[in-house]
Amino acid sequence: MRQRLSDVNITIKGDTPQSLFDRAILDNKHVTNEQILEMSRVTLPQLATDPATRAKVLERVPNARELPVHHFTVAMLSAVTGIDRAALSEACPDLGLTGAPNTPLLYAAKTERMQRSTALHDFTDYMRGAGVKGMNKAVWGVENRILSAAVSALGGGRY
């Protein structure tokens, strides 16, 4: 997993995808080996955003796939799953955007603190959506996607 992150040259608020992944996931005492194994088995169809939502995302944030936070988030998910980064970016243009596509709240965060928080929350919540139980709870202290997003936005977490 770490090897897949070795060529990523993006830093957000002092973290590279590898340093954040190491601290928040691999070194987190609340993340189990079973969860890491489950994450490694997640497939692209389990993560992919449906085509209608993809179109909505790109209508609202046309450059979503070009944002450094998108590449950062894609790199972390690709590292654990082995899914090709380009395929993941194509299938999930909303990765790294703050908010949710089917709500009025969807934007590219301006501050690095919020970008880093969003990248990590997208990682844990996409894994929750793919069936890996307990990832939001392990990192944010609550499993619910909305409450964990609030904890993330407020700067909380267990990492």
Rosetta silent file (secondary structure, phi, psi, omega in degrees, C-alpha in Angstrom):
SEQUENCE: MRQRLSDVNITIKGDTPQSLFDRAILDNKHVTNEQILEMSRVTLPQLATDPATRAKVLERVPNARELPVHHFTVAMLSAVTGIDRAALSEACPDLGLTGAPNTPLLYAAKTERMQRSTALHDFTDYMRGAGVKGMNKAVWGVENRILSAAVSALGGGRY
SCORE:     score description
SCORE:     0.000 S_00000001
   1 L     0.000  -46.935 -179.192    0.000    0.000    0.000 S_00000001
   2 L   -62.862  -36.785  179.906    2.719    2.448    0.941 S_00000001
   3 H   -58.802  -37.034 -179.086    4.589    1.688   -2.286 S_00000001
   4 H   -68.110  -14.882  179.810    1.559    2.863   -4.290 S_00000001
   5 H  -100.829   -4.606 -172.326    1.850    6.274   -2.612 S_00000001
   6 L   -65.601  -22.730 -177.571    5.582    6.758   -3.129 S_00000001
   7 L  -100.543    8.448 -177.179    5.203    8.735   -6.373 S_00000001
   8 L   -91.318  117.358 -176.674    2.515   11.167   -5.157 S_00000001
   9 L  -106.685   53.994  179.248    3.901   14.696   -4.796 S_00000001
  10 L  -121.698  134.155  175.716    0.959   16.477   -3.185 S_00000001
  11 L  -126.484  129.936  176.165    1.061   18.086    0.248 S_00000001
  12 E  -127.915  120.116 -179.153   -1.989   19.462    2.033 S_00000001
  13 L    49.162   45.320  175.667   -1.529   21.149    5.412 S_00000001
  14 L    83.436   -3.162 -179.496    1.821   19.436    5.883 S_00000001
  15 E  -110.319  141.418  166.216    0.573   15.961    4.978 S_00000001
  16 L   -94.800  165.656  174.859    1.201   13.829    1.936 S_00000001
  17 H   -55.363  -37.056 -179.571   -1.332   11.116    1.136 S_00000001
  18 H   -67.253  -44.881 -177.889    1.141    8.627    2.615 S_00000001
  19 H   -66.366  -38.859  178.450    1.673   10.492    5.901 S_00000001
  20 H   -69.307  -43.100  178.160   -2.071   10.995    6.422 S_00000001
  21 H   -60.476  -44.951  178.916   -2.838    7.376    5.448 S_00000001
  22 H   -60.149  -52.236 -174.438   -0.139    6.105    7.817 S_00000001
  23 H   -68.410  -47.205 -171.697   -1.253    8.238   10.777 S_00000001
  24 H   -83.996  -25.643 -176.274   -5.028    8.051   10.346 S_00000001
  25 H  -114.588  -65.318 -173.169   -5.407    4.490    9.075 S_00000001
  26 H   -66.058  -37.162 -178.558   -2.372    2.215    9.445 S_00000001
  27 L   -94.633    2.007 -177.416   -1.202    3.580   12.822 S_00000001
  28 L   -81.516  119.063 -176.924   -4.724    4.120   14.202 S_00000001
  29 L   -65.626  -14.499  179.866   -5.382    1.682   17.062 S_00000001
  30 L   -89.039  -11.356  177.068   -9.106    1.770   16.224 S_00000001
  31 L   -93.506  124.496 -176.323   -8.570    0.435   12.669 S_00000001
  32 L   -90.737  160.841  174.293   -8.345   -3.347   12.669 S_00000001
  33 H   -60.565  -35.297  178.533   -6.320   -5.636   10.447 S_00000001
  34 H   -63.030  -40.629  178.069   -9.637   -7.080    9.251 S_00000001
  35 H   -64.828  -41.891  178.995  -10.767   -3.628    8.109 S_00000001
  36 H   -62.725  -41.909  177.307   -7.500   -3.084    6.238 S_00000001
  37 H   -63.842  -43.837  177.049   -7.922   -6.459    4.556 S_00000001
  38 H   -59.879  -43.154  179.978  -11.551   -5.631    3.663 S_00000001
  39 H   -61.606  -36.472 -178.381  -10.462   -2.278    2.201 S_00000001
  40 H   -67.873  -15.989 -179.727   -7.903   -4.024    0.020 S_00000001
  41 L   -99.119   -2.116 -179.965  -10.742   -6.046   -1.540 S_00000001
  42 L   -67.279  138.753 -177.571  -12.992   -3.087   -2.415 S_00000001
  43 L  -108.485  164.515  179.772  -13.655   -2.818   -6.162 S_00000001
  44 H   -57.761  -45.268  178.900  -14.303    0.144   -8.453 S_00000001
  45 H   -58.768  -28.982  178.277  -18.031   -0.629   -8.851 S_00000001
  46 H   -70.845  -26.825 -177.474  -18.383   -0.477   -5.055 S_00000001
  47 H   -98.064  -25.850 -169.457  -16.914    3.048   -4.997 S_00000001
  48 L   -58.765  137.518  173.514  -18.187    4.488   -8.294 S_00000001
  49 L   -81.020  138.761 -177.553  -20.528    7.451   -8.285 S_00000001
  50 L   -65.257  153.489 -174.335  -23.548    6.877  -10.521 S_00000001
  51 H   -56.274  -39.263 -179.863  -23.456    8.628  -13.943 S_00000001
  52 H   -64.805  -40.673  178.965  -26.250   11.116  -13.155 S_00000001
  53 H   -69.936  -38.510  175.589  -24.493   12.228   -9.963 S_00000001
  54 H   -56.040  -46.094 -179.702  -21.147   12.456  -11.788 S_00000001
  55 H   -62.129  -41.355  179.220  -22.750   14.829  -14.290 S_00000001
  56 H   -62.899  -42.755  179.273  -24.236   16.900  -11.460 S_00000001
  57 H   -59.922  -49.268 -176.067  -20.840   17.120   -9.737 S_00000001
  58 H   -71.340  -23.668  173.998  -19.068   18.292  -12.886 S_00000001
  59 H   -70.627  -39.257 -177.527  -21.814   20.811  -13.608 S_00000001
  60 H   -82.657  -35.335  179.194  -21.358   22.347  -10.150 S_00000001
  61 L  -133.794   81.264 -172.992  -17.549   22.020   -9.937 S_00000001
  62 L   -56.555  -31.736 -177.931  -16.293   21.675  -13.536 S_00000001
  63 L   -97.846   22.872 -174.831  -12.625   21.338  -12.555 S_00000001
  64 H   -51.984  -42.500 -176.640  -13.274   18.799   -9.766 S_00000001
  65 H   -74.500  -11.171 -178.604  -10.884   16.214  -11.211 S_00000001
  66 H   -94.258  -11.723 -174.921   -8.078   18.788  -11.501 S_00000001
  67 L   -70.595  138.034  177.035   -8.040   19.838   -7.847 S_00000001
  68 H   -55.078  -37.781 -179.488   -5.028   18.775   -5.754 S_00000001
  69 H   -65.926  -31.243  175.745   -7.381   17.533   -3.006 S_00000001
  70 H   -65.572  -47.874  179.776   -9.075   15.255   -5.561 S_00000001
  71 H   -62.998  -37.524  178.215   -5.715   13.746   -6.567 S_00000001
  72 H   -60.875  -49.569 -178.137   -4.774   13.427   -2.872 S_00000001
  73 H   -66.427  -44.349  177.908   -7.989   11.539   -2.051 S_00000001
  74 H   -58.715  -41.751 -179.136   -7.787    9.362   -5.158 S_00000001
  75 H   -61.439  -43.102  179.741   -4.202    8.436   -4.247 S_00000001
  76 H   -64.799  -45.331  179.952   -5.199    7.241   -0.764 S_00000001
  77 H   -65.825  -39.984  178.809   -8.113    5.158   -2.045 S_00000001
  78 H   -63.987  -38.803 -178.378   -6.024    3.740   -4.881 S_00000001
  79 H   -60.520  -43.579 -176.412   -3.230    2.798   -2.489 S_00000001
  80 H   -81.305  -31.762 -175.609   -5.425    0.619   -0.319 S_00000001
  81 H   -94.307  -25.028 -174.224   -7.621   -0.870   -3.069 S_00000001
  82 L    81.816    3.434  178.996   -5.137   -1.188   -5.922 S_00000001
  83 L   -71.655  136.668  178.657   -7.676    0.471   -8.251 S_00000001
  84 L   -54.948  132.685 -177.586   -6.066    2.482  -11.050 S_00000001
  85 H   -59.144  -44.327 -178.252   -5.996    6.198  -10.126 S_00000001
  86 H   -62.856  -41.380  179.036   -7.269    7.370  -13.531 S_00000001
  87 H   -65.991  -40.224  179.134  -10.197    4.945  -13.401 S_00000001
  88 H   -66.241  -42.589  177.788  -11.028    5.992   -9.841 S_00000001
  89 H   -62.019  -43.490  179.329  -10.867    9.689  -10.753 S_00000001
  90 H   -63.227  -42.795 -175.863  -13.133    9.112  -13.746 S_00000001
  91 H   -77.864  -21.406 -173.738  -15.653    7.109  -11.703 S_00000001
  92 L  -136.422   68.266 -178.751  -15.660    9.426   -8.658 S_00000001
  93 L   -65.490  -16.032 -179.391  -15.218   13.107   -9.605 S_00000001
  94 L   -79.858   -8.952  177.982  -16.720   14.075   -6.233 S_00000001
  95 L   -60.276  127.040  179.208  -13.718   12.727   -4.298 S_00000001
  96 L    93.431   -7.723  176.438  -12.132   15.614   -2.413 S_00000001
  97 L   -89.455  142.810  179.543  -15.133   17.916   -2.662 S_00000001
  98 E   -84.316  135.518 -178.313  -16.710   19.113    0.562 S_00000001
  99 E    99.803 -163.376 -178.417  -20.377   18.264    0.985 S_00000001
 100 L  -133.898  140.639 -175.395  -22.499   15.814   -0.969 S_00000001
 101 L   -57.903  -32.310 -176.819  -23.575   15.917   -4.620 S_00000001
 102 L   -95.537   24.431  175.864  -27.274   15.447   -3.903 S_00000001
 103 L  -130.750  166.922  176.253  -27.441   18.339   -1.440 S_00000001
 104 L   -66.620  -18.027 -176.474  -27.070   22.105   -1.842 S_00000001
 105 L   -95.361   99.910  174.390  -23.697   21.802   -0.082 S_00000001
 106 E  -155.166  115.469 -177.581  -20.995   20.756   -2.557 S_00000001
 107 E  -157.676  165.507  174.328  -17.891   22.847   -3.105 S_00000001
 108 L   -89.250  113.681 -178.403  -14.120   22.839   -3.374 S_00000001
 109 L   -60.713  142.511 -179.051  -12.834   23.809    0.070 S_00000001
 110 L   -87.233  -38.476 -174.996  -10.499   26.801    0.107 S_00000001
 111 L   -86.401  147.671  179.006   -8.505   26.105    3.271 S_00000001
 112 H   -66.455  -32.633  177.666   -5.941   23.344    3.508 S_00000001
 113 H   -60.092  -46.803 -179.105   -7.326   22.273    6.887 S_00000001
 114 H   -70.590  -34.558  177.594  -10.736   21.631    5.339 S_00000001
 115 H   -63.392  -46.814 -179.931   -9.204   20.003    2.249 S_00000001
 116 H   -63.230  -43.766  178.754   -7.216   17.536    4.358 S_00000001
 117 H   -61.625  -43.401  178.789  -10.229   16.814    6.534 S_00000001
 118 H   -63.672  -43.451  179.793  -12.417   16.287    3.455 S_00000001
 119 H   -58.455  -45.963 -178.493   -9.872   13.951    1.849 S_00000001
 120 H   -70.013  -40.515  178.757   -9.752   11.768    4.945 S_00000001
 121 H   -66.051  -39.828  176.171  -13.516   11.823    5.480 S_00000001
 122 H   -59.622  -42.079  178.039  -14.104   10.889    1.849 S_00000001
 123 H   -57.216  -54.402 -175.364  -11.707    7.981    2.326 S_00000001
 124 H   -67.854  -38.995 -176.062  -13.468    6.651    5.429 S_00000001
 125 H   -75.510  -34.041  173.976  -16.994    7.340    4.206 S_00000001
 126 H   -65.089  -37.552  176.663  -16.447    5.806    0.776 S_00000001
 127 H   -65.668  -40.170  175.315  -15.128    2.712    2.543 S_00000001
 128 H   -58.927  -46.627  179.527  -18.243    2.715    4.738 S_00000001
 129 H   -62.937  -28.208  179.151  -20.349    2.959    1.575 S_00000001
 130 L   -84.348   -0.851  175.676  -18.417    0.043    0.054 S_00000001
 131 L   103.259    3.226  177.510  -19.314   -2.122    3.038 S_00000001
 132 L   -84.572  102.363 -174.594  -16.240   -1.775    5.261 S_00000001
 133 L   -72.185  140.509  170.569  -17.942   -1.359    8.616 S_00000001
 134 L    88.864    3.785 -177.812  -16.583    0.940   11.298 S_00000001
 135 H   -69.631  -43.288  177.076  -14.198    3.162    9.324 S_00000001
 136 H   -62.168  -42.856 -179.871  -15.922    6.433   10.200 S_00000001
 137 H   -63.056  -41.514 -178.563  -16.115    5.340   13.848 S_00000001
 138 H   -61.399  -39.055 -175.084  -12.447    4.327   13.891 S_00000001
 139 H   -96.425  -38.369 -173.501  -11.266    7.706   12.603 S_00000001
 140 H  -106.424  -12.868  179.500  -13.996   10.176   13.625 S_00000001
 141 L    93.103  -10.556  176.853  -15.537    8.503   16.689 S_00000001
 142 L  -140.571  143.819 -177.165  -19.002    8.105   15.086 S_00000001
 143 L   -85.665  -30.785 -177.456  -20.108    5.891   12.192 S_00000001
 144 L   -54.910  133.079 -174.653  -22.973    8.041   10.881 S_00000001
 145 H   -65.066  -35.901 -178.945  -21.916    9.754    7.654 S_00000001
 146 H   -75.774  -45.798  179.061  -23.410   13.151    8.544 S_00000001
 147 H   -64.938  -39.071  178.820  -22.174   13.215   12.140 S_00000001
 148 H   -66.842  -34.990  176.203  -18.718   12.015   11.090 S_00000001
 149 H   -65.202  -38.468  178.175  -18.604   14.759    8.450 S_00000001
 150 H   -65.549  -44.298  177.352  -19.469   17.301   11.150 S_00000001
 151 H   -59.519  -44.032  178.949  -16.714   15.972   13.432 S_00000001
 152 H   -59.516  -49.562 -177.669  -14.323   16.135   10.473 S_00000001
 153 H   -63.471  -30.953 -179.440  -15.307   19.702    9.572 S_00000001
 154 L   -85.056    0.247  176.078  -14.893   20.814   13.184 S_00000001
 155 L    88.194   14.926  179.106  -11.363   19.435   13.306 S_00000001
 156 L   -86.080 -171.692  177.823  -12.071   16.393   15.464 S_00000001
 157 L   133.340  165.435 -177.423  -11.036   12.815   15.001 S_00000001
 158 L  -118.228   61.046  179.778   -9.052   10.008   16.586 S_00000001
 159 L  -147.391    0.000    0.000   -5.808   10.071   14.616 S_00000001
